[in-house]
Amino acid sequence: MLLAVDIGNSSISVGLFSENTIVHYFRLPADLRKTPEEYRDLLTEQLDTKGIALEKIDDTAIASVVEQLSSTLQRVSHLLWRRDPLVISYQDIPELKIRYDKPETVGIDRLLAALAGYKTYGAPLIVADIGTAVTIDVLSSEGEFLGGIISPGPRICAEALAEKTTLLPQVELRPPSELIGRSTQEAIKSGIVYGTAELLDGLVRRIREQIKIPAKVVATGGFADLVSSESKTIAIVEPHLVLKGIQMTYNYLKTSD
């Protein structure tokens, strides 16, 4: 089995692949204060819960936008298996032509989601990752990564409202019961969920006008399901797109050796 690890700013997504299929999935907290030993214990606890013995893990591949956590998880691989994991960079994705001024500055999660989207659904394609941030990336008809748009996501919006205002509470992000909220909590939910959907749809419309192609939209990320039901442009929700990109890149690199 391949242990694929996607380290984000808010959480760490872990997928276990048997051949080309994800068979188990779970999340770990993204906490800079945790030691490698603490993450080792968290990981083994999750594996034990799913009945996966450590010796069943053949290799580990990591993609990270948090350098410190990447180092921590690399150490975990040494603690558990005494081997180096594959740490993926933009240079490891040769199947994707990156038309970006400085490719090294693109979040690796954006590139991997674009790769998996392209390999699965073809191009042109718009990939929307709705998580801590909302990233919307564009693939040309030739499968080139053209770049994209970054905006605050639902979690940032909710936390900012609670932090920067005196009377507005922190809310659990769930579908609002109606558009016009009849309580402060429902009003916040409505603003964040419907607001994110309208943001996404408006930006997709502008992208399509610019590239002059009605590119399909695939959504991923922790809040993709929440927003997709209110979006008029999302055609497909693929929750594990980044993890699939990790698995595809790992396979490509191993077969190229």
BELMO-V384976 format. One record per run of one state. SS is the DSSP state (H for helix, E for strand, L for the rest). FROM is the first residue (numbers start at 1). TO is the last residue. Records with the same first field share a line. If there is no record, write none. Layout:
SS=FROM-TO  FROM-TO
This chain:
L=1-1  8-10  19-20  30-35  50-53  57-58  65-66  82-85  88-89  93-96  99-102  106-107  122-124  131-132  140-143  153-153  165-183  212-215  221-223  229-235  238-240  257-257
E=2-7  11-18  21-29  59-64  86-87  97-98  125-130  133-139  144-152  216-220  236-237
H=36-49  54-56  67-81  90-92  103-105  108-121  154-164  184-211  224-228  241-256
